[in-house]
Amino acid sequence: MAKVLVTGGTGFTGKALVRRLLDLGHQVVVMDYKPGVAKGIDSAKIIRDWGAEVILDPQGVTNRECVAKCMKGVDYVQHIAAAFREMDVPESYYDDVNIGGTRICLEEAVKAGVKKFVYCSTCGIHGNVLNPPTDEDHNIQPADYYQMSKYKAEPVTMEFVKDGKLKASIVRPSAIYGPGDPERFRMIFKRVYRGKFPMIGSGKTLYHPVYIDNLVDVFILAMDPTNEKSNGRAYLAADAEYVTIEDLVMRTAKAMGREVKIVHYPTAPVVAAGHICQAICKPLHIAPPIFPRRVDWYRQNRAFDITRARTELGYDPKVGLDEGLRRTYEWYKEMNLL
């Protein structure tokens, strides 16, 4: 049995990883800056009830003292924590958390004698994939400050590998979904549930989901310190297939046993509206109903080659899209989120 620190452990991804680590018999410490309360679900309480230690600090991974405390006796680190879609913060906040916080975690991991460090990046660093599918070494074009900050933390992680201070791997998840997440795919399910789906553009844009259990498989595989091939390597974590967003909507409808009508709208006016809404809402400190990043979902290709994860980690995505959508729908129904 090993001791594993999961930063950002009260979020959707971190919580699923914690559950798996506990099921595998590991001792788990969770560090986060908030308890993760959403839609009536108190993640911190649930995780404590599972048997993990939960340490909350409002400064999160930027608090070196707290990070050092959490690192005591730890064998492995799964660094999931990140600033993402934060309200009322300057752009520098993303650098402070996603780059500076990662460096603090790496430095404290070295001091603690950690055997392996896994850094969670994002497929977003590849931006709009021009010649799909892309692999880990191509189409690097982060498009916003979140993606850029996540990307800049990758070479920081690799510094420690090159200097021989620490073994580390990078995981770049694609579009994460599955039971336990009250938000990410909920918009798709809600609109299909109503029977009408507004599609901006042609609907032929490519989208590459990763079911939460498949993603957790990658994190666990990347944690293995005996796999020398994985040291200093980045891995795209995605399901076996990518689809058009129109196909995704239709297969969601099939998983729900419902009929849906897709209504197409031109892209340009919606993009303009997204920029206007964001500009108006930001000084008012309210979340815009539509913003450029959300519009990008309809027009930017996301399609990835997962050969490296398959060959070097032994990754085999076990849950297919149709089964994953069915399980997610059942959870949404159970939680009355539709």
C-alpha positions as CSV (number, residue, x, y, z in Angstrom):
1,M,0.0,0.0,0.0
2,A,1.3,3.4,-1.0
3,K,0.5,6.9,0.2
4,V,-0.8,9.2,-2.6
5,L,-1.4,12.9,-2.6
6,V,-4.2,14.1,-5.0
7,T,-4.3,17.9,-5.4
8,G,-7.6,19.2,-6.6
9,G,-9.1,16.0,-5.2
10,T,-12.6,17.4,-4.5
11,G,-13.3,18.2,-8.2
12,F,-14.9,15.8,-10.6
13,T,-11.7,14.2,-11.9
14,G,-9.9,14.3,-8.6
15,K,-12.7,12.7,-6.8
16,A,-13.0,9.8,-9.3
17,L,-9.3,9.2,-9.0
18,V,-9.4,9.2,-5.2
19,R,-12.2,6.6,-5.3
20,R,-10.0,4.3,-7.5
21,L,-6.9,4.8,-5.4
22,L,-8.8,3.9,-2.3
23,D,-10.3,0.8,-4.0
24,L,-6.8,-0.2,-4.9
25,G,-5.8,-0.1,-1.2
26,H,-3.8,3.1,-1.2
27,Q,-3.7,5.6,1.6
28,V,-4.9,8.9,0.1
29,V,-4.4,12.6,1.1
30,V,-6.6,15.1,-0.8
31,M,-5.6,18.8,-0.9
32,D,-7.9,21.4,-2.4
33,Y,-8.9,25.1,-1.9
34,K,-12.6,24.4,-1.5
35,P,-14.9,21.4,-0.5
36,G,-16.4,21.0,-3.9
37,V,-20.0,21.6,-3.1
38,A,-22.2,21.5,-6.3
39,K,-25.8,20.6,-6.9
40,G,-26.1,19.6,-3.2
41,I,-23.1,17.2,-3.4
42,D,-20.4,17.9,-0.7
43,S,-17.4,16.2,-2.2
44,A,-15.1,16.8,0.7
45,K,-17.5,15.1,3.1
46,I,-18.0,12.1,0.8
47,I,-14.3,11.7,0.3
48,R,-13.7,11.8,4.1
49,D,-16.4,9.2,4.6
50,W,-14.6,7.0,2.1
51,G,-11.6,7.1,4.3
52,A,-9.3,9.7,2.7
53,E,-7.7,12.5,4.6
54,V,-8.9,15.9,3.2
55,I,-7.0,19.1,3.8
56,L,-8.6,22.4,2.6
57,D,-6.8,25.7,2.3
58,P,-8.2,28.8,0.5
59,Q,-4.8,29.4,-1.1
60,G,-4.6,25.9,-2.4
61,V,-1.3,24.8,-4.0
62,T,0.1,28.3,-3.8
63,N,0.5,27.8,-0.1
64,R,3.9,26.2,0.2
65,E,3.5,25.4,3.9
66,C,0.2,23.5,3.3
67,V,1.7,21.7,0.3
68,A,4.7,20.6,2.4
69,K,2.4,19.4,5.2
70,C,0.3,17.3,2.7
71,M,3.5,15.9,1.1
72,K,4.8,14.2,4.3
73,G,5.3,10.5,3.8
74,V,3.8,10.6,0.3
75,D,5.0,8.1,-2.3
76,Y,3.2,9.5,-5.3
77,V,1.6,12.8,-6.4
78,Q,-1.3,13.2,-8.7
79,H,-1.4,16.9,-9.4
80,I,-4.9,17.6,-10.7
81,A,-5.4,21.1,-9.0
82,A,-5.8,24.0,-11.4
83,A,-7.5,27.4,-11.8
84,F,-10.2,26.9,-14.4
85,R,-13.2,29.2,-15.3
86,E,-12.6,31.3,-12.1
87,M,-14.8,34.4,-11.6
88,D,-13.4,37.9,-10.6
89,V,-9.7,37.0,-10.9
90,P,-7.0,38.7,-13.0
91,E,-5.3,36.6,-15.7
92,S,-2.2,36.5,-13.6
93,Y,-4.1,34.3,-11.1
94,Y,-4.0,31.4,-13.7
95,D,-0.2,31.7,-13.8
96,D,0.1,31.9,-10.1
97,V,-1.9,28.7,-9.6
98,N,-1.3,26.6,-12.7
99,I,2.4,27.5,-13.1
100,G,3.6,28.7,-9.7
101,G,1.5,26.2,-7.8
102,T,2.9,23.3,-9.9
103,R,6.4,24.4,-9.2
104,I,5.7,24.5,-5.5
105,C,4.3,21.0,-5.6
106,L,7.3,19.7,-7.6
107,E,9.8,21.3,-5.2
108,E,8.0,19.9,-2.2
109,A,7.7,16.5,-3.9
110,V,11.5,16.4,-4.3
111,K,12.0,17.3,-0.6
112,A,9.6,14.5,0.4
113,G,11.3,11.9,-1.8
114,V,8.3,11.2,-3.9
115,K,8.7,8.2,-6.3
116,K,6.6,9.6,-9.2
117,F,4.8,12.8,-10.0
118,V,1.9,13.0,-12.5
119,Y,0.9,16.4,-13.8
120,C,-2.6,16.9,-15.2
121,S,-2.4,19.2,-18.2
122,T,-5.1,19.6,-20.9
123,C,-5.7,18.7,-24.5
124,G,-6.6,22.3,-24.9
125,I,-3.0,23.2,-25.4
126,H,-3.4,21.7,-29.0
127,G,-6.1,24.3,-29.7
128,N,-8.0,23.8,-33.0
129,V,-6.6,20.6,-34.5
130,L,-5.9,21.5,-38.1
131,N,-5.0,18.0,-39.4
132,P,-6.9,15.6,-37.2
133,P,-6.0,13.5,-35.3
134,T,-3.0,15.1,-33.7
135,D,-0.5,13.5,-31.4
136,E,1.4,14.9,-28.4
137,D,4.2,16.6,-30.4
138,H,2.1,18.5,-32.9
139,N,-0.5,21.3,-33.2
140,I,0.6,23.0,-30.1
141,Q,-1.4,26.3,-30.0
142,P,-3.0,27.1,-26.7
143,A,-5.7,29.7,-27.4
144,D,-6.4,31.4,-24.0
145,Y,-4.8,32.2,-20.7
146,Y,-6.0,29.0,-19.0
147,Q,-4.6,26.8,-21.8
148,M,-1.4,28.8,-21.9
149,S,-0.8,28.5,-18.2
150,K,-1.3,24.8,-18.3
151,Y,1.1,24.5,-21.2
152,K,3.8,26.6,-19.5
153,A,3.6,24.3,-16.5
154,E,4.7,21.3,-18.7
155,P,8.3,22.4,-19.2
156,V,8.5,23.3,-15.5
157,T,7.6,19.7,-14.7
158,M,10.2,18.5,-17.3
159,E,12.9,20.6,-15.6
160,F,12.8,18.3,-12.6
161,V,13.0,15.2,-14.8
162,K,16.0,16.5,-16.8
163,D,17.8,17.4,-13.7
164,G,17.2,13.9,-12.3
165,K,15.4,15.3,-9.3
166,L,12.1,13.5,-9.9
167,K,10.3,11.0,-12.1
168,A,7.3,12.6,-13.7
169,S,4.7,12.1,-16.5
170,I,2.2,14.5,-18.0
171,V,-1.4,13.6,-18.8
172,R,-3.5,15.7,-21.2
173,P,-7.2,14.7,-20.9
174,S,-9.6,15.4,-23.7
175,A,-13.3,16.2,-22.9
176,I,-14.0,14.5,-19.6
177,Y,-17.5,13.2,-18.9
178,G,-19.3,10.6,-16.8
179,P,-21.3,10.0,-13.7
180,G,-20.4,12.3,-10.8
181,D,-20.0,15.5,-12.9
182,P,-23.0,17.8,-12.6
183,E,-21.9,20.2,-15.3
184,R,-19.7,19.3,-18.2
185,F,-22.0,17.3,-20.5
186,R,-25.2,18.4,-18.7
187,M,-26.0,21.1,-21.4
188,I,-26.0,18.4,-24.1
189,F,-28.2,16.1,-22.1
190,K,-30.6,18.8,-21.1
191,R,-31.1,20.1,-24.6
192,V,-31.6,16.6,-26.0
193,Y,-34.0,15.9,-23.2
194,R,-36.1,18.9,-24.3
195,G,-36.1,17.5,-27.8
196,K,-34.4,20.4,-29.6
197,F,-30.7,21.0,-30.0
198,P,-29.5,24.4,-31.3
199,M,-26.4,23.7,-33.4
200,I,-24.1,26.6,-34.2
201,G,-22.5,25.9,-37.6
202,S,-22.6,22.6,-39.5
203,G,-22.2,20.2,-36.6
204,K,-19.3,18.5,-38.4
205,T,-16.6,19.7,-36.0
206,L,-14.8,16.8,-34.4
207,Y,-15.0,16.2,-30.7
208,H,-13.1,13.7,-28.6
209,P,-14.5,12.7,-25.2
210,V,-12.9,10.7,-22.5
211,Y,-15.1,8.7,-20.1
212,I,-14.0,9.3,-16.5
213,D,-13.1,5.7,-15.8
214,N,-10.9,5.6,-18.9
215,L,-9.1,8.8,-17.8
216,V,-8.5,7.4,-14.3
217,D,-6.9,4.4,-15.9
218,V,-4.4,6.7,-17.6
219,F,-3.6,8.4,-14.3
220,I,-3.0,5.1,-12.5
221,L,-0.8,3.8,-15.4
222,A,1.2,6.9,-15.5
223,M,1.9,6.7,-11.8
224,D,4.0,3.5,-12.1
225,P,7.6,4.4,-11.3
226,T,9.0,1.2,-12.8
227,N,7.8,2.2,-16.3
228,E,10.9,4.0,-17.5
229,K,9.3,4.8,-20.8
230,S,6.8,7.0,-19.2
231,N,9.3,9.2,-17.3
232,G,9.4,12.6,-18.9
233,R,6.6,11.9,-21.4
234,A,3.3,13.5,-22.1
235,Y,0.2,11.5,-22.9
236,L,-3.1,12.4,-24.5
237,A,-5.9,10.7,-22.6
238,A,-9.0,10.1,-24.7
239,D,-11.5,7.5,-25.6
240,A,-11.0,5.1,-28.5
241,E,-13.0,7.2,-31.0
242,Y,-13.7,10.8,-31.8
243,V,-17.0,11.9,-33.4
244,T,-18.6,14.9,-35.0
245,I,-20.6,17.0,-32.5
246,E,-23.7,16.2,-34.5
247,D,-23.1,12.5,-34.1
248,L,-22.4,13.1,-30.4
249,V,-25.9,14.7,-30.0
250,M,-27.6,11.9,-31.9
251,R,-25.9,9.2,-29.9
252,T,-26.8,11.0,-26.7
253,A,-30.4,11.0,-27.8
254,K,-30.1,7.2,-28.5
255,A,-28.6,6.6,-25.0
256,M,-31.6,8.5,-23.5
257,G,-34.1,6.8,-25.7
258,R,-35.4,10.1,-27.0
259,E,-35.9,11.9,-30.3
260,V,-34.1,15.2,-30.9
261,K,-34.3,17.8,-33.6
262,I,-31.1,19.6,-34.5
263,V,-31.6,23.2,-35.5
264,H,-28.6,24.9,-37.2
265,Y,-27.6,28.6,-36.7
266,P,-24.9,30.6,-38.5
267,T,-21.6,30.9,-36.5
268,A,-20.5,34.5,-37.0
269,P,-23.4,36.2,-35.1
270,V,-23.0,33.9,-32.1
271,V,-19.3,34.4,-31.9
272,A,-19.9,38.2,-31.9
273,A,-22.5,37.8,-29.2
274,G,-20.1,35.7,-27.1
275,H,-17.5,38.5,-27.1
276,I,-20.2,41.2,-26.3
277,C,-21.7,39.2,-23.4
278,Q,-18.3,38.6,-21.9
279,A,-17.3,42.2,-22.2
280,I,-20.6,43.3,-20.5
281,C,-20.7,40.7,-17.8
282,K,-17.1,40.9,-16.6
283,P,-17.3,44.3,-14.9
284,L,-20.6,43.3,-13.4
285,H,-19.0,40.2,-11.9
286,I,-21.6,37.8,-13.3
287,A,-21.1,34.7,-15.4
288,P,-22.0,35.4,-19.1
289,P,-24.7,33.2,-20.6
290,I,-22.5,32.8,-23.7
291,F,-18.8,33.4,-24.1
292,P,-16.1,32.8,-26.8
293,R,-14.8,29.6,-25.2
294,R,-18.3,28.0,-25.2
295,V,-18.8,29.0,-28.8
296,D,-15.4,27.3,-29.7
297,W,-17.0,24.0,-28.8
298,Y,-19.0,24.3,-32.1
299,R,-16.2,25.3,-34.3
300,Q,-12.8,23.9,-33.1
301,N,-11.7,20.3,-33.9
302,R,-10.7,18.1,-31.0
303,A,-9.4,14.8,-32.3
304,F,-6.4,12.9,-30.9
305,D,-4.1,10.0,-31.6
306,I,-3.8,7.9,-28.4
307,T,-1.1,5.5,-29.7
308,R,1.5,6.7,-27.3
309,A,-0.6,6.0,-24.3
310,R,-1.6,2.6,-25.7
311,T,2.0,1.5,-26.5
312,E,3.9,3.0,-23.6
313,L,1.4,2.9,-20.8
314,G,-0.7,-0.1,-21.9
315,Y,-3.8,2.0,-21.9
316,D,-6.9,0.4,-23.3
317,P,-10.1,2.5,-23.1
318,K,-12.6,0.0,-21.8
319,V,-15.8,2.1,-21.8
320,G,-17.1,3.1,-25.2
321,L,-19.0,6.2,-26.0
322,D,-22.5,4.7,-26.2
323,E,-22.0,2.9,-22.8
324,G,-20.5,6.0,-21.3
325,L,-23.4,8.2,-22.4
326,R,-25.9,5.7,-21.1
327,R,-24.2,5.5,-17.7
328,T,-24.0,9.3,-17.5
329,Y,-27.7,9.7,-18.4
330,E,-28.7,7.2,-15.7
331,W,-26.7,9.3,-13.2
332,Y,-28.2,12.6,-14.3
333,K,-31.7,11.0,-13.9
334,E,-30.9,9.6,-10.5
335,M,-29.6,13.0,-9.3
336,N,-32.6,14.8,-10.9
337,L,-30.3,17.1,-12.9
338,L,-32.3,17.2,-16.1
